[in-house]
Amino acid sequence: MRTSSFELTEENKRQHMRLPRPYRVQARELVFPITKNPMMDVACTDISKGGLCVESRSPLPPGTRLHVSVHIPLLNKFSSGFFKVYENDAEQYFQAIADVAWVKVHDGVHLMGLQFVNADEDLCNALGKLVNDAFLRAD
């Protein structure tokens, strides 16, 4: 049996498997007026049904609330309501409200852990299925 680094252990108490993928992510702090806050383009290092980790040149402090938009090609194909007429991955975005859970520096790179606090349930389930499918294919 293959041991996964995503199993719950004393060192790793995450509830969901994390998929390492460099998805494009845009984030904006949720402080009014929202449109005055700059949009941040950050690089996703991994994603799960519960959150994601991003690299950022200007990390925000833990507790900061953000609107995040993650471009995930083929996300819709994992949605229970997906009607496969055609696949267009150009406009498939996972959008959620997330809190900065932690900030770390690793090898000179600032990492931020973002925990989803409000997201569409169908999209969360589709994201969970996408992650699970990727690991099933890897086995």
C-alpha positions as a Markdown table, in Angstrom:
| # | Residue | x | y | z |
|---|---|---|---|---|
| 1 | Met | 0.0 | 0.0 | 0.0 |
| 2 | Arg | 1.3 | 3.4 | -1.0 |
| 3 | Thr | 1.8 | 5.8 | 1.9 |
| 4 | Ser | 0.5 | 9.3 | 1.0 |
| 5 | Ser | 2.1 | 12.5 | 2.4 |
| 6 | Phe | -1.5 | 13.7 | 2.7 |
| 7 | Glu | -2.6 | 11.3 | 5.5 |
| 8 | Leu | -3.5 | 12.8 | 8.8 |
| 9 | Thr | -0.6 | 12.6 | 11.2 |
| 10 | Glu | 0.6 | 14.5 | 14.2 |
| 11 | Glu | 2.7 | 16.7 | 11.9 |
| 12 | Asn | 0.0 | 17.1 | 9.2 |
| 13 | Lys | -3.5 | 17.7 | 10.5 |
| 14 | Arg | -5.0 | 18.7 | 7.2 |
| 15 | Gln | -8.5 | 17.4 | 6.4 |
| 16 | His | -8.0 | 17.3 | 2.6 |
| 17 | Met | -5.4 | 16.0 | 0.1 |
| 18 | Arg | -3.4 | 18.8 | -1.5 |
| 19 | Leu | -2.7 | 18.7 | -5.2 |
| 20 | Pro | 0.5 | 20.5 | -6.3 |
| 21 | Arg | -0.5 | 22.6 | -9.3 |
| 22 | Pro | 0.6 | 26.0 | -10.6 |
| 23 | Tyr | -2.9 | 27.4 | -11.2 |
| 24 | Arg | -3.3 | 31.2 | -11.8 |
| 25 | Val | -4.7 | 32.9 | -8.8 |
| 26 | Gln | -6.0 | 36.4 | -8.3 |
| 27 | Ala | -6.8 | 37.7 | -4.9 |
| 28 | Arg | -8.1 | 40.9 | -3.5 |
| 29 | Glu | -8.5 | 41.9 | 0.2 |
| 30 | Leu | -12.1 | 42.3 | 1.3 |
| 31 | Val | -12.0 | 45.7 | 2.8 |
| 32 | Phe | -14.3 | 48.4 | 1.6 |
| 33 | Pro | -14.2 | 50.0 | -0.9 |
| 34 | Ile | -13.2 | 46.7 | -2.5 |
| 35 | Thr | -12.4 | 48.1 | -5.9 |
| 36 | Lys | -9.8 | 50.4 | -4.4 |
| 37 | Asn | -7.8 | 47.4 | -3.1 |
| 38 | Pro | -5.2 | 46.2 | -5.6 |
| 39 | Met | -5.6 | 42.8 | -7.3 |
| 40 | Met | -2.8 | 40.5 | -6.4 |
| 41 | Asp | -1.5 | 37.9 | -8.9 |
| 42 | Val | -0.1 | 35.0 | -6.9 |
| 43 | Ala | 1.2 | 31.6 | -7.8 |
| 44 | Cys | -0.6 | 28.6 | -6.5 |
| 45 | Thr | 1.7 | 25.9 | -5.1 |
| 46 | Asp | -1.0 | 23.4 | -4.0 |
| 47 | Ile | -4.8 | 23.3 | -3.7 |
| 48 | Ser | -7.3 | 21.2 | -1.8 |
| 49 | Lys | -11.1 | 21.3 | -1.2 |
| 50 | Gly | -10.4 | 23.3 | 1.9 |
| 51 | Gly | -7.8 | 25.9 | 0.7 |
| 52 | Leu | -4.6 | 26.6 | -1.1 |
| 53 | Cys | -1.1 | 27.6 | -0.6 |
| 54 | Val | 0.3 | 30.5 | -2.7 |
| 55 | Glu | 3.6 | 32.3 | -3.2 |
| 56 | Ser | 3.4 | 36.0 | -2.7 |
| 57 | Arg | 5.9 | 38.8 | -3.0 |
| 58 | Ser | 3.8 | 40.8 | -0.5 |
| 59 | Pro | 2.3 | 38.4 | 2.0 |
| 60 | Leu | -0.6 | 39.6 | 4.1 |
| 61 | Pro | -1.0 | 39.0 | 7.8 |
| 62 | Pro | -2.9 | 35.9 | 9.1 |
| 63 | Gly | -6.6 | 36.7 | 9.5 |
| 64 | Thr | -6.8 | 38.9 | 6.4 |
| 65 | Arg | -9.9 | 38.1 | 4.4 |
| 66 | Leu | -9.6 | 37.8 | 0.7 |
| 67 | His | -11.7 | 37.1 | -2.4 |
| 68 | Val | -9.8 | 34.5 | -4.5 |
| 69 | Ser | -10.3 | 33.4 | -8.0 |
| 70 | Val | -8.4 | 30.3 | -9.2 |
| 71 | His | -8.3 | 29.4 | -12.9 |
| 72 | Ile | -8.7 | 25.6 | -13.0 |
| 73 | Pro | -9.1 | 24.2 | -16.5 |
| 74 | Leu | -11.6 | 21.3 | -16.7 |
| 75 | Leu | -13.1 | 22.0 | -13.2 |
| 76 | Asn | -16.6 | 21.9 | -14.6 |
| 77 | Lys | -16.2 | 18.3 | -15.8 |
| 78 | Phe | -16.1 | 17.3 | -12.1 |
| 79 | Ser | -19.3 | 19.2 | -11.2 |
| 80 | Ser | -22.4 | 17.1 | -10.7 |
| 81 | Gly | -24.4 | 19.6 | -12.7 |
| 82 | Phe | -22.0 | 19.7 | -15.7 |
| 83 | Phe | -23.8 | 19.0 | -19.0 |
| 84 | Lys | -21.1 | 18.1 | -21.4 |
| 85 | Val | -22.0 | 19.9 | -24.6 |
| 86 | Tyr | -18.5 | 21.2 | -25.1 |
| 87 | Glu | -15.5 | 21.8 | -22.9 |
| 88 | Asn | -14.2 | 25.4 | -22.7 |
| 89 | Asp | -11.5 | 25.7 | -20.1 |
| 90 | Ala | -11.1 | 29.4 | -20.7 |
| 91 | Glu | -13.6 | 30.6 | -18.2 |
| 92 | Gln | -13.5 | 27.9 | -15.5 |
| 93 | Tyr | -12.8 | 29.7 | -12.2 |
| 94 | Phe | -13.1 | 28.5 | -8.6 |
| 95 | Gln | -14.1 | 31.6 | -6.6 |
| 96 | Ala | -14.2 | 31.8 | -2.8 |
| 97 | Ile | -13.8 | 33.9 | 0.2 |
| 98 | Ala | -10.6 | 32.8 | 2.1 |
| 99 | Asp | -8.7 | 33.8 | 5.2 |
| 100 | Val | -5.0 | 33.9 | 5.4 |
| 101 | Ala | -4.3 | 31.1 | 7.8 |
| 102 | Trp | -0.6 | 31.3 | 8.0 |
| 103 | Val | 2.5 | 32.9 | 6.4 |
| 104 | Lys | 5.9 | 31.3 | 6.2 |
| 105 | Val | 9.2 | 31.9 | 4.5 |
| 106 | His | 10.6 | 28.8 | 2.8 |
| 107 | Asp | 13.9 | 29.0 | 0.8 |
| 108 | Gly | 13.5 | 32.7 | 0.5 |
| 109 | Val | 9.9 | 32.5 | -0.8 |
| 110 | His | 6.9 | 33.9 | 1.1 |
| 111 | Leu | 4.1 | 31.3 | 1.3 |
| 112 | Met | 0.6 | 32.1 | 2.4 |
| 113 | Gly | -1.9 | 29.4 | 3.4 |
| 114 | Leu | -5.4 | 30.4 | 2.4 |
| 115 | Gln | -8.4 | 28.6 | 4.0 |
| 116 | Phe | -11.7 | 28.8 | 2.2 |
| 117 | Val | -14.4 | 30.2 | 4.5 |
| 118 | Asn | -17.2 | 30.7 | 2.0 |
| 119 | Ala | -17.5 | 29.0 | -1.4 |
| 120 | Asp | -20.1 | 27.4 | -3.6 |
| 121 | Glu | -20.7 | 23.8 | -2.3 |
| 122 | Asp | -21.0 | 22.4 | -5.9 |
| 123 | Leu | -17.6 | 24.0 | -6.8 |
| 124 | Cys | -16.0 | 22.7 | -3.6 |
| 125 | Asn | -17.2 | 19.2 | -4.4 |
| 126 | Ala | -16.0 | 19.5 | -8.0 |
| 127 | Leu | -12.6 | 20.6 | -6.7 |
| 128 | Gly | -12.5 | 17.7 | -4.3 |
| 129 | Lys | -13.3 | 15.3 | -7.1 |
| 130 | Leu | -10.6 | 16.9 | -9.3 |
| 131 | Val | -8.0 | 16.4 | -6.6 |
| 132 | Asn | -9.0 | 12.8 | -5.9 |
| 133 | Asp | -9.0 | 12.0 | -9.6 |
| 134 | Ala | -5.5 | 13.3 | -10.0 |
| 135 | Phe | -4.3 | 11.1 | -7.2 |
| 136 | Leu | -6.1 | 8.0 | -8.5 |
| 137 | Arg | -4.5 | 8.6 | -11.9 |
| 138 | Ala | -1.1 | 8.8 | -10.2 |
| 139 | Asp | -1.4 | 5.4 | -8.5 |
